[in-house]
Amino acid sequence: MAYCDWDHTSKLNIKYHDEEWGVPVYDDVKQFEFLMMKVMQCGLNWQMMIAKREIFRRCFDNFAFEKIAAYTEKDTNRI
């Protein structure tokens, strides 16, 4: 496969490029995941966010927004 000028240094980056980048998302949970990752990126590079994605999924109940909406201070401290 020919690649655009993309970071090919990581298998996670290549997987993200090939399977997710530029692909329309219609699933609310998946859309929320991307929104949360963009918010948490806050000046960090996207490669770091992709590398930490599984940690974020564990912290945020796989980005189930119904569960996150009910988080308490205990959950916030856990994260």
N, C-alpha and C positions, 0 to 999 in steps of 0.2 A: 504494500500500500504506500502511495506517495503521501508525504506529510507536508503540511504547511510549516511556517516558521514557529514551531511549538517546542516547548521544553520536553525533550525525550530522555531526560536523565533518570526518570523513575517509572517503574511499571504502573504505579498508581496514576501518574499523570497520563501515560499512554492510554490506560483503560478509561480514564475520565474523558480524554479527548475523543476516543473512538466510540464510546457508548453513551456519553451524556452531554458533552458540550454542544450546544446549538440544537439539541433535540427538544421539541416542545414537550412540556410537562402538563398533564391534565389531572393528575392525582393530587388531592389537597395535601396529604401528608408529605409527599415528595416535594411539593412546592414550598411547604412550610420548612422542610429540612434545608432547602437552598436558601430561603430567606434568613433562617437562623444562622446558617454558616456565613452568609454575607455580613450579617450584623456582628457576629463574633470575630470576623476577620479583622476589622478595625485596624487597618494599617499593616497587618501581617500579609505575607505572600500566600497566594492560593494553594501552592504546593504544600505548605504547612497545614492548611485547613484540610486538604484531602488526606494527608498523612494522619491527622488526628480525628478523622471522621468517625471511626468506630468508637473512640472514646466519647465523642459528643453523642452518639447514638445511645450508648450506655447511660450517660448522665441524664439525657432527656427522654428516656423511655421510647426510643426509636422515633422521636419527634411526634409522638401522639399528642396533638395540641389539646385534646380534651383533658388528658392527664396533666399536662403542663399547666393548664388554666387553673387546676385545683391544687397546685403546689403550695406548700406551706413554707414557713420560715425554715423548718427543719430540712426541707428539700433544697432550699436555696443554700443553706450552710453545707449540705452534703456536696453539692456541685462545686 
